[in-house]
Amino acid sequence: MQRDLVEEEDLGILVSPSVCLALMKLLGISDLLSEFIKNSPWTISLLDKLQTVLARGENCDNAYLHTLCRRLTRIGEELYQELNHLLQDKPMGNDNCKIYDPPRHKTRLLYLHSHVHSCLLLMPLIPGTPTSSRPC
């Protein structure tokens, strides 16, 4: 169990700056995507966690938090400021709030079975491709 925690911490230290950078890039792609991020309940949770890590990390005895804070010092602070600014511009009340409604795609549920294992797979139907089920 302890080994799994260490592996998760190592992975978190490795990928956290890349995830923050990706979120920064997504915020700059379009207004619609920014609205989606702004209205997501996970955004507030992310802001809370970023603030905790950035505030306590440098002065923390926990080696993981200290290292994570050092890795996130620049990009984490930039993401925090950008998300905080985005939320400050959030209109109050449901009347003015834009909610992103993603387009609906047709899908097909497939059952895959082999001598090793079986699973269910949800596949999108791409326009112009045959939709008939054929055994493999």
Backbone torsions as a table, in degrees:
resi	resn	phi	psi	omega
1	MET	NA	-44.9	179.5
2	GLN	-62.8	-38.0	179.5
3	ARG	-62.9	-40.1	178.2
4	ASP	-63.1	-40.6	179.7
5	LEU	-64.0	-42.1	178.9
6	VAL	-63.5	-41.9	178.8
7	GLU	-64.2	-40.2	177.8
8	GLU	-65.5	-40.2	178.1
9	GLU	-64.2	-43.4	178.8
10	ASP	-61.0	-43.0	179.0
11	LEU	-65.0	-41.1	178.2
12	GLY	-61.2	-42.7	178.3
13	ILE	-64.7	-37.7	-178.2
14	LEU	-70.7	-45.8	-171.2
15	VAL	-95.4	-16.4	-175.2
16	SER	-55.8	-46.3	178.2
17	PRO	-62.3	-36.8	179.0
18	SER	-67.5	-39.1	177.9
19	VAL	-64.9	-42.9	177.9
20	CYS	-62.4	-42.8	178.6
21	LEU	-63.2	-41.9	178.7
22	ALA	-62.5	-41.5	178.1
23	LEU	-65.0	-37.9	176.9
24	MET	-62.2	-42.2	179.3
25	LYS	-64.8	-41.7	179.7
26	LEU	-62.6	-36.2	179.4
27	LEU	-63.7	-27.9	-178.0
28	GLY	-91.7	-2.8	-175.1
29	ILE	-73.4	-51.9	-177.6
30	SER	-155.5	159.6	177.8
31	ASP	-66.4	-35.7	-179.1
32	LEU	-64.1	-42.2	178.6
33	LEU	-67.6	-38.4	176.3
34	SER	-62.3	-40.1	177.1
35	GLU	-63.1	-40.9	178.6
36	PHE	-61.8	-45.8	179.6
37	ILE	-64.9	-40.6	-179.2
38	LYS	-62.9	-37.0	-177.1
39	ASN	-88.7	-1.0	-178.8
40	SER	-79.0	134.4	177.0
41	PRO	-66.3	-20.8	-179.9
42	TRP	-73.4	-20.5	-179.5
43	THR	-64.2	-44.6	179.3
44	ILE	-65.0	-40.2	177.3
45	SER	-62.7	-43.5	178.1
46	LEU	-61.8	-43.2	177.9
47	LEU	-59.6	-43.1	179.9
48	ASP	-61.8	-45.7	-178.9
49	LYS	-68.5	-40.6	177.4
50	LEU	-61.0	-43.4	179.6
51	GLN	-62.4	-41.7	179.4
52	THR	-63.2	-47.9	-178.2
53	VAL	-64.9	-45.4	-177.3
54	LEU	-69.2	-31.8	-179.0
55	ALA	-79.8	-41.4	-174.5
56	ARG	-96.6	-19.9	-170.4
57	GLY	-58.4	-46.3	-177.3
58	GLU	-67.0	-32.8	-176.8
59	ASN	-101.3	13.6	-174.6
60	CYS	-93.2	143.1	175.8
61	ASP	-77.7	-17.8	-179.7
62	ASN	-73.3	118.9	-176.5
63	ALA	-62.2	-36.8	179.8
64	TYR	-62.8	-50.8	-179.5
65	LEU	-63.8	-37.6	179.4
66	HIS	-63.5	-46.0	179.4
67	THR	-67.4	-41.8	178.8
68	LEU	-61.5	-41.7	178.9
69	CYS	-62.5	-43.6	178.4
70	ARG	-62.4	-39.2	180.0
71	ARG	-69.8	-30.6	-176.4
72	LEU	-98.5	2.6	-173.3
73	THR	-50.8	-52.6	-175.8
74	ARG	-82.8	-58.6	-174.8
75	ILE	-69.8	-34.9	178.5
76	GLY	-65.1	-41.5	177.9
77	GLU	-67.2	-38.9	177.7
78	GLU	-63.9	-44.0	178.6
79	LEU	-64.1	-42.7	178.6
80	TYR	-58.3	-47.8	-179.4
81	GLN	-63.2	-42.3	-178.9
82	GLU	-64.7	-45.8	179.4
83	LEU	-67.2	-39.6	179.0
84	ASN	-63.2	-43.2	177.3
85	HIS	-63.2	-42.5	179.3
86	LEU	-60.1	-43.1	-179.2
87	LEU	-72.6	-27.8	177.5
88	GLN	-66.1	-30.0	179.4
89	ASP	-84.5	0.7	-176.5
90	LYS	-67.4	124.7	178.7
91	PRO	-67.7	143.5	179.5
92	MET	-88.3	143.0	179.3
93	GLY	93.2	151.0	-177.2
94	ASN	-76.5	-18.5	-176.8
95	ASP	-64.1	-40.0	-175.0
96	ASN	-94.3	-4.8	-172.2
97	CYS	-81.8	123.7	175.8
98	LYS	-86.5	131.9	177.8
99	ILE	-115.7	128.4	-178.7
100	TYR	-75.6	125.1	177.0
101	ASP	-113.7	102.6	-175.9
102	PRO	-66.0	149.5	178.0
103	PRO	-63.8	146.5	179.6
104	ARG	-90.8	135.3	178.6
105	HIS	-118.1	145.7	174.9
106	LYS	-76.0	142.4	-179.1
107	THR	-133.1	166.5	175.9
108	ARG	-134.2	133.4	177.1
109	LEU	-91.3	121.1	-178.4
110	LEU	-112.1	142.7	174.4
111	TYR	-106.5	118.2	179.1
112	LEU	-107.7	133.3	-177.6
113	HIS	-137.7	134.9	173.1
114	SER	-138.4	177.5	179.8
115	HIS	-70.9	-15.7	-179.6
116	VAL	-90.0	-46.8	-179.0
117	HIS	-160.3	174.2	174.6
118	SER	-137.8	156.1	-180.0
119	CYS	-158.2	165.4	173.1
120	LEU	-103.2	141.1	-177.5
121	LEU	-133.8	126.5	178.1
122	LEU	-96.4	113.7	-175.4
123	MET	-111.4	135.3	174.0
124	PRO	-73.9	145.0	175.1
125	LEU	-90.8	121.1	-178.8
126	ILE	-91.5	128.3	-179.3
127	PRO	-56.7	136.7	178.1
128	GLY	91.8	-1.1	177.5
129	THR	-106.2	149.8	179.0
130	PRO	-62.7	143.9	-178.0
131	THR	-110.6	2.8	-177.9
132	SER	-75.3	146.4	177.4
133	SER	-84.8	128.1	177.2
134	ARG	-127.3	136.8	176.3
135	PRO	-67.4	144.8	178.8
136	CYS	-87.0	NA	NA
